[in-house]
Amino acid sequence: MPRIHLGVYLTSGDETVDAVKWALDVVPHNLYIKVVLMNDRLGRIPRMYENESEVGSAINSWLLSKANTTSLKREDIHFTTKLATNSSYGAARAAIKQSLRASGMNYIDLFLLHSPYGGKGARLECWKAVQDAIGDGEIRTGGVSNFGVKHLKELLDTKPRIIPAVNQVEIHPFNTRTKIASFCEENDIVVEAYAPLVRARRMKHPTIVSLAKKYSCAPSQLLVRWSLQHNYVPLPKSVTKERIITNGDVSGFEIEESAMKEMDALDEYLVTGKSERKFCYIRHPAHRTCRLGSCRLRLRLSAEL
């Protein structure tokens, strides 16, 4: 699995296509990165974050373009997508097949159960669907997201044919989730760190600024490097070409042990997605079907909160 992934959460249209192509342009020049394209498939829930068609179209067109100067093939790209709602075995299998159709991919490298919501029975049924899809060649690898230790133990106690390869959770120096991370390590489950840049909320924190200056790097590079040195797989999100390149260019320095401990001590259990959910679903329910990333009322509504 690639060490750094590109996230395209809350992106849509041309910005998704551009971000994917820019990331693919970087690959031949920076072997430290292979591209993982992360998007959210909400199954039967209203289409809010769905961008599989844009991602798949960007991949396929780039592979056939002159920009593909090193003749990369489909198997050189790691494509990830999700099932956001756990409901039933049949619904999960249908969603997987729909993801394949929407993306135009002939297989999915990594398919995740987005959350533990839905109850134990639904979680286990959906995981069985993932296992069977792996057996049928629709998925290469299965994983989960936002699973706590309780949910992981529950799944492992059923002695599944295939255990989750990945648990994708929000992890960064301001939310270290050490219990979950330790449990995953003990059970050979890779931790994928989403929001590794803290959604830019702590870029000006004195410790981050000081250490970035010490290592002559950008704050975003420091945060990505912190994830890597904890053996996590970070998913920095950006739709800006320069930042996509910067976020992946982290092989030129290593954070000293004392500095890693200093960053670990910043933990405040900061969950960065809370305000976005409050803003969109509670304060402005009419925007339940909007694409949050392009909502033109964001600034005005945020000021009202």
C-alpha positions as CSV (number, residue, x, y, z in Angstrom):
1,M,0.0,0.0,0.0
2,P,1.3,3.5,-0.8
3,R,2.7,5.5,2.1
4,I,0.9,8.7,1.3
5,H,-2.6,9.0,-0.1
6,L,-4.4,11.8,-1.8
7,G,-7.8,12.7,-0.4
8,V,-10.6,14.2,-2.5
9,Y,-13.3,14.4,0.2
10,L,-15.7,17.2,-0.4
11,T,-14.4,18.0,-3.8
12,S,-16.5,18.0,-7.0
13,G,-16.5,18.5,-10.7
14,D,-13.4,20.0,-12.3
15,E,-11.5,20.5,-9.0
16,T,-11.7,16.8,-8.4
17,V,-10.5,16.0,-11.9
18,D,-7.7,18.6,-11.7
19,A,-6.5,17.3,-8.3
20,V,-6.4,13.7,-9.5
21,K,-4.4,14.6,-12.6
22,W,-2.0,16.9,-10.7
23,A,-1.3,14.1,-8.2
24,L,-0.7,11.6,-11.1
25,D,1.7,14.1,-12.7
26,V,3.8,14.0,-9.5
27,V,4.1,10.2,-9.4
28,P,6.9,9.8,-12.0
29,H,9.0,12.5,-10.4
30,N,8.5,11.5,-6.7
31,L,8.7,7.8,-6.0
32,Y,7.9,8.5,-2.3
33,I,4.3,8.8,-3.4
34,K,1.9,6.5,-5.1
35,V,-1.6,7.9,-5.5
36,V,-4.6,6.8,-3.6
37,L,-7.8,8.5,-4.6
38,M,-10.2,8.7,-1.7
39,N,-13.8,9.5,-2.1
40,D,-17.1,8.9,-0.4
41,R,-19.9,6.8,-1.8
42,L,-23.1,7.2,0.2
43,G,-25.1,4.3,-1.2
44,R,-28.8,5.2,-1.0
45,I,-28.2,8.4,1.0
46,P,-28.7,11.6,-1.1
47,R,-25.8,12.4,-3.4
48,M,-23.7,14.8,-1.3
49,Y,-20.0,13.8,-1.6
50,E,-20.1,11.4,-4.5
51,N,-17.3,12.0,-7.0
52,E,-16.4,8.5,-8.1
53,S,-17.2,9.3,-11.8
54,E,-14.9,12.3,-11.8
55,V,-12.1,10.4,-10.1
56,G,-12.4,7.4,-12.5
57,S,-12.7,9.6,-15.5
58,A,-9.5,11.5,-14.5
59,I,-7.6,8.3,-13.9
60,N,-8.6,6.7,-17.2
61,S,-8.0,9.8,-19.3
62,W,-4.6,10.5,-17.7
63,L,-3.4,7.0,-18.3
64,L,-4.1,7.4,-22.0
65,S,-2.6,11.0,-22.2
66,K,0.8,12.3,-23.1
67,A,1.2,13.3,-19.4
68,N,1.8,9.7,-18.6
69,T,5.4,9.8,-19.5
70,T,6.4,6.7,-17.7
71,S,3.7,4.5,-19.0
72,L,1.9,3.9,-15.7
73,K,-0.9,1.4,-15.9
74,R,-4.1,0.9,-13.9
75,E,-2.3,-1.4,-11.4
76,D,0.1,1.4,-10.6
77,I,-2.8,3.5,-9.1
78,H,-4.4,2.7,-5.8
79,F,-8.1,3.6,-5.8
80,T,-10.1,3.7,-2.6
81,T,-13.8,4.3,-2.0
82,K,-16.3,3.8,0.8
83,L,-19.7,2.5,1.8
84,A,-21.0,5.2,4.2
85,T,-24.1,3.4,5.6
86,N,-24.2,-0.1,7.0
87,S,-27.6,-1.6,6.3
88,S,-27.6,-5.1,4.8
89,Y,-25.6,-7.6,2.9
90,G,-27.5,-7.0,-0.3
91,A,-27.3,-3.2,-0.1
92,A,-23.6,-3.3,0.4
93,R,-23.0,-5.7,-2.5
94,A,-25.2,-3.4,-4.7
95,A,-23.2,-0.3,-3.6
96,I,-19.9,-2.0,-4.5
97,K,-21.1,-2.8,-7.9
98,Q,-22.4,0.7,-8.4
99,S,-19.1,2.1,-7.3
100,L,-17.4,0.0,-10.0
101,R,-19.9,1.3,-12.6
102,A,-19.6,4.9,-11.5
103,S,-15.8,5.0,-11.4
104,G,-15.3,3.0,-14.6
105,M,-12.7,0.9,-12.7
106,N,-12.6,-2.9,-13.2
107,Y,-11.7,-3.3,-9.6
108,I,-11.4,-1.3,-6.4
109,D,-8.1,-1.5,-4.6
110,L,-9.5,-0.7,-1.1
111,F,-13.1,-0.6,-0.1
112,L,-14.0,0.7,3.4
113,L,-17.0,0.6,5.7
114,H,-17.2,4.3,6.4
115,S,-18.4,4.0,10.0
116,P,-19.6,1.6,12.7
117,Y,-23.1,3.1,12.6
118,G,-26.1,0.7,11.9
119,G,-25.6,-1.8,14.7
120,K,-23.6,-5.0,15.2
121,G,-25.8,-7.1,12.8
122,A,-25.5,-4.6,10.0
123,R,-21.7,-4.1,10.5
124,L,-21.1,-7.9,10.3
125,E,-23.4,-8.3,7.2
126,C,-21.6,-5.5,5.4
127,W,-18.2,-7.0,6.2
128,K,-19.4,-10.3,4.8
129,A,-20.3,-8.4,1.6
130,V,-16.8,-7.0,1.5
131,Q,-15.3,-10.4,1.9
132,D,-17.4,-11.9,-0.8
133,A,-16.6,-9.0,-3.2
134,I,-12.9,-9.7,-2.6
135,G,-13.6,-13.3,-3.5
136,D,-15.3,-12.3,-6.7
137,G,-12.4,-10.0,-7.7
138,E,-14.4,-6.7,-7.3
139,I,-12.2,-5.5,-4.4
140,R,-8.6,-6.2,-3.8
141,T,-8.5,-5.2,-0.1
142,G,-11.1,-4.4,2.5
143,G,-11.0,-2.1,5.5
144,V,-13.1,0.0,7.9
145,S,-13.2,3.6,9.0
146,N,-13.9,5.3,12.3
147,F,-14.0,2.0,14.1
148,G,-13.2,2.1,17.8
149,V,-11.5,-0.7,19.7
150,K,-14.9,-2.1,20.7
151,H,-16.0,-2.4,17.0
152,L,-12.7,-3.9,15.9
153,K,-12.8,-6.5,18.7
154,E,-16.4,-7.4,17.8
155,L,-15.5,-8.0,14.2
156,L,-12.3,-10.0,15.0
157,D,-14.2,-12.1,17.5
158,T,-16.3,-13.5,14.7
159,K,-13.1,-15.0,13.1
160,P,-13.8,-13.6,9.7
161,R,-12.2,-15.2,6.6
162,I,-10.5,-11.8,6.0
163,I,-9.7,-9.3,8.7
164,P,-9.7,-5.6,7.9
165,A,-6.4,-4.4,6.4
166,V,-7.1,-0.8,7.3
167,N,-8.8,1.3,9.9
168,Q,-9.1,4.9,8.7
169,V,-9.5,7.4,11.6
170,E,-8.8,11.0,12.3
171,I,-5.3,11.1,13.7
172,H,-2.9,14.0,14.0
173,P,-0.9,15.5,16.9
174,F,-4.0,17.2,18.2
175,N,-6.0,14.0,18.3
176,T,-3.6,11.1,18.7
177,R,-6.1,8.2,19.4
178,T,-3.4,6.1,21.0
179,K,-5.7,3.3,22.2
180,I,-7.1,2.7,18.7
181,A,-3.7,3.0,17.1
182,S,-2.1,0.6,19.5
183,F,-4.9,-2.0,19.1
184,C,-4.5,-1.7,15.3
185,E,-0.8,-2.2,15.5
186,E,-1.2,-5.3,17.8
187,N,-3.6,-6.8,15.2
188,D,-1.7,-5.9,12.0
189,I,-4.3,-3.4,10.9
190,V,-2.9,-0.4,9.1
191,V,-3.9,3.0,10.5
192,E,-4.9,5.5,7.8
193,A,-4.8,9.0,9.2
194,Y,-7.4,11.3,7.7
195,A,-7.4,15.0,8.3
196,P,-3.6,14.7,9.0
197,L,-3.2,18.4,8.4
198,V,-5.9,19.2,11.1
199,R,-7.9,20.8,8.3
200,A,-5.5,23.7,8.6
201,R,-6.8,24.6,12.1
202,R,-3.5,24.4,13.9
203,M,-1.0,25.5,11.2
204,K,-0.1,28.6,13.3
205,H,0.2,26.7,16.6
206,P,3.5,27.9,18.2
207,T,4.9,24.3,18.4
208,I,4.1,23.5,14.8
209,V,5.5,26.9,13.6
210,S,8.7,26.4,15.7
211,L,9.4,22.9,14.5
212,A,8.6,23.7,10.9
213,K,11.2,26.4,11.1
214,K,13.7,24.1,12.7
215,Y,13.4,21.5,10.0
216,S,13.0,24.1,7.2
217,C,9.7,22.7,6.0
218,A,6.1,23.8,5.7
219,P,3.8,23.0,8.6
220,S,1.9,20.7,6.4
221,Q,5.0,18.7,5.6
222,L,5.8,18.5,9.4
223,L,2.3,17.0,10.0
224,V,2.6,14.5,7.2
225,R,6.0,13.5,8.4
226,W,4.7,13.0,12.0
227,S,2.1,10.5,10.6
228,L,4.7,8.6,8.6
229,Q,7.1,8.3,11.6
230,H,4.2,6.8,13.6
231,N,3.8,4.3,10.7
232,Y,0.4,5.7,9.8
233,V,-0.7,6.3,6.2
234,P,-1.7,10.0,6.0
235,L,-4.3,11.3,3.6
236,P,-3.6,15.0,3.0
237,K,-6.3,16.6,1.0
238,S,-5.7,19.4,-1.4
239,V,-7.1,20.7,-4.7
240,T,-4.0,23.0,-5.3
241,K,-1.2,21.6,-7.5
242,E,1.6,23.3,-5.5
243,R,0.2,22.0,-2.2
244,I,-0.3,18.4,-3.5
245,I,3.4,18.4,-4.5
246,T,4.5,20.0,-1.2
247,N,2.5,17.6,1.0
248,G,4.2,14.6,-0.6
249,D,7.7,16.0,-0.6
250,V,8.7,14.9,3.0
251,S,11.5,12.5,2.4
252,G,14.3,15.1,3.0
253,F,14.1,15.3,6.7
254,E,13.3,13.3,9.8
255,I,11.7,14.5,13.0
256,E,13.9,13.8,16.1
257,E,12.5,11.6,18.9
258,S,12.3,14.5,21.3
259,A,10.3,16.6,18.8
260,M,8.0,13.7,18.1
261,K,7.2,13.5,21.8
262,E,6.7,17.3,21.9
263,M,4.1,16.9,19.0
264,D,2.5,13.9,20.7
265,A,1.9,16.1,23.8
266,L,-0.3,18.5,21.8
267,D,-3.2,16.0,22.0
268,E,-6.5,17.8,22.8
269,Y,-8.8,15.3,21.3
270,L,-9.7,17.7,18.5
271,V,-12.3,16.3,16.1
272,T,-12.1,18.6,13.1
273,G,-15.2,17.5,11.3
274,K,-17.7,18.6,14.0
275,S,-18.3,22.2,13.0
276,E,-18.8,21.2,9.3
277,R,-21.6,18.8,10.3
278,K,-23.2,21.3,12.6
279,F,-23.1,24.0,9.9
280,C,-24.6,22.0,7.2
281,Y,-27.1,19.7,8.8
282,I,-28.4,21.7,11.8
283,R,-28.1,25.3,10.9
284,H,-29.0,25.0,7.3
285,P,-31.0,21.8,6.6
286,A,-32.1,23.0,3.2
287,H,-28.5,22.4,2.1
288,R,-28.7,18.7,3.0
289,T,-28.0,17.8,-0.6
290,C,-25.4,20.5,-1.4
291,R,-21.8,19.8,-1.9
292,L,-20.3,21.2,1.3
293,G,-17.0,22.1,-0.3
294,S,-18.6,24.5,-2.8
295,C,-21.5,25.8,-0.6
296,R,-21.6,29.6,-1.3
297,L,-23.3,30.3,2.0
298,R,-20.4,28.9,4.1
299,L,-19.0,32.2,5.3
300,R,-22.3,33.8,6.2
301,L,-23.7,30.7,8.0
302,S,-20.4,30.1,9.8
303,A,-20.7,33.7,11.1
304,E,-24.1,33.0,12.4
305,L,-23.0,30.0,14.6
